[in-house]
Amino acid sequence: MPDMPDQYYDDEQQPQKDPILGQGHGLSDQEGEMITRMIREEQHTRRQLHIPEQDLAEEATTAMRPEVARVVAVSKVRQVLGMFNRDFLYGQGRFDEYKDGLILKWGDGYSRKHIWITVEDNNLVMETSHFKKCDKSYCTGTHHVLTPNLYTNIDVINQELGDRFRRPVYERSED
């Protein structure tokens, strides 16, 4: 494979970062697991990567509704996010499922970031980090709403999740 520059230029000669695609860096699942263990051991962390069931609020759920799980499966967002978690976050991200979707969280303290995905009316909805309408036809200003024609296209999913990964939503401080 030829060497690719770290940046490319758009039509207006503005430097742009290479897109993040849902393709691994050659790490096997076993290598990813070993790196995850090494990072956790070095950090001396006791933070769990999943919320223990006994710690969940009574109204919380850890299972998506069947129609939500179907859209998530068809769109392949869980698999692509799993590759991002393995290859870019070295397994330090945490997936939480809810009845209406799923969330990938990573970082600690002031740097907590997330990608939030829900399903509404058979559409895949991704929360964005911007608060005004962008140039994408499926942007509402705060969310990107992908219809079945869009979320079954793996190129659209790779592009959208790459964009969400590069510009994640930061958790707001409770202060």
C-alpha positions in Angstrom: 0.0 0.0 0.0 1.5 3.4 -0.9 2.3 5.9 1.8 -0.5 8.3 2.4 0.0 11.8 3.7 -1.4 12.7 7.1 -3.4 15.5 5.4 -5.0 16.1 2.1 -6.3 19.4 0.6 -9.9 20.1 -0.4 -11.0 22.2 -3.4 -10.2 25.4 -1.6 -6.7 24.2 -0.7 -7.6 23.9 3.0 -5.7 21.1 4.7 -8.1 18.3 5.8 -7.4 15.2 7.9 -7.6 11.8 6.3 -11.0 10.3 6.8 -11.3 7.7 9.5 -12.8 4.5 8.0 -14.1 1.5 9.8 -11.0 -0.5 8.9 -8.5 -1.8 11.4 -4.8 -1.1 11.7 -4.0 -4.8 11.5 -4.5 -5.5 15.2 -6.1 -8.9 15.9 -8.7 -9.2 18.6 -6.0 -11.0 20.7 -3.5 -8.2 20.2 -6.1 -5.5 21.0 -7.0 -7.4 24.2 -3.3 -7.6 25.2 -2.9 -3.8 24.6 -6.0 -3.1 26.6 -4.8 -5.2 29.5 -1.3 -3.5 29.4 -2.9 0.0 29.4 -5.2 -0.8 32.3 -2.4 -2.3 34.3 -0.1 0.7 33.7 -2.9 3.1 34.7 -3.7 1.1 37.9 -7.3 1.8 37.1 -10.3 0.1 38.8 -12.7 1.8 36.4 -14.9 -0.9 34.8 -15.5 -0.8 31.1 -19.2 -1.8 31.7 -21.6 -0.7 34.3 -22.3 -3.6 36.7 -26.0 -4.6 36.6 -26.4 -4.0 40.4 -25.2 -0.4 39.9 -27.8 0.5 37.3 -30.7 2.7 38.2 -34.0 0.9 38.4 -35.4 2.5 35.3 -32.2 1.9 33.3 -32.0 -0.9 30.8 -29.1 -2.7 29.2 -31.0 -4.2 26.3 -32.2 -2.5 23.1 -35.8 -3.0 22.0 -35.9 -5.6 19.1 -36.7 -3.0 16.4 -33.8 -0.8 17.6 -31.4 -3.8 17.7 -32.5 -4.7 14.2 -31.6 -1.2 12.8 -28.3 -1.2 14.7 -27.5 -4.6 13.3 -28.4 -3.8 9.7 -26.4 -0.5 9.8 -23.3 -2.2 11.2 -22.7 0.8 13.5 -21.8 -1.5 16.5 -19.2 -3.4 14.5 -17.6 -0.2 13.1 -17.5 1.4 16.5 -16.1 -1.8 17.9 -13.2 -1.5 15.4 -12.7 2.2 16.4 -12.6 1.2 20.1 -10.1 -1.6 19.4 -7.8 0.2 16.9 -7.9 3.8 18.1 -9.0 3.7 21.8 -7.2 0.4 22.5 -10.3 -1.0 24.1 -10.6 1.8 26.6 -14.1 2.9 25.4 -17.2 1.6 27.0 -20.4 0.6 25.3 -23.7 1.1 27.1 -27.0 -0.1 25.5 -30.4 1.5 26.2 -33.8 0.6 25.0 -33.6 3.3 22.2 -30.0 2.9 21.2 -26.4 2.7 22.3 -23.5 4.9 23.4 -19.7 4.6 23.1 -18.0 6.6 25.9 -14.3 7.2 26.3 -12.0 9.5 28.3 -12.1 10.5 31.9 -13.0 13.5 34.0 -13.0 16.6 31.9 -12.2 14.8 28.7 -15.2 12.4 28.7 -16.5 12.1 25.1 -19.2 10.0 23.5 -21.0 8.9 20.3 -24.7 8.6 21.0 -26.8 6.6 18.5 -30.6 6.2 18.8 -33.3 4.8 16.5 -36.5 6.8 15.9 -39.2 5.8 13.4 -36.9 3.3 11.7 -34.2 6.0 11.2 -30.7 5.9 12.7 -30.1 9.2 14.7 -26.6 10.4 15.6 -26.0 13.2 18.0 -23.6 15.8 16.6 -21.2 18.2 18.3 -22.5 21.2 16.3 -25.5 23.2 17.1 -26.4 24.6 13.7 -27.4 23.0 10.5 -24.5 21.7 8.4 -24.4 21.1 4.7 -25.6 17.5 4.9 -29.2 17.1 3.8 -30.0 14.8 6.7 -28.8 17.3 9.4 -31.3 18.8 11.8 -28.8 21.1 13.4 -28.1 18.9 16.4 -28.5 15.4 14.9 -27.9 13.5 11.7 -30.9 11.4 10.8 -30.1 8.6 8.5 -33.0 6.9 6.7 -32.8 3.2 5.8 -31.4 4.0 2.3 -28.5 5.9 4.0 -27.8 3.6 7.0 -27.6 0.5 4.8 -24.8 2.1 2.8 -21.5 1.2 4.6 -19.7 4.1 3.0 -22.1 6.6 4.6 -21.9 4.8 8.0 -18.0 4.8 7.8 -18.1 8.6 6.9 -20.6 9.5 9.6 -19.0 7.5 12.4 -15.6 8.8 11.4 -16.9 12.3 11.6 -18.5 11.6 15.0 -15.3 10.0 16.2 -13.2 13.0 15.1 -15.7 15.5 16.5 -17.3 13.7 19.4 -19.9 15.1 21.8 -18.3 16.1 25.1 -20.2 15.4 28.3 -21.3 18.5 29.9 -20.0 19.3 33.4 -22.5 19.1 36.2 -20.9 22.2 37.8 
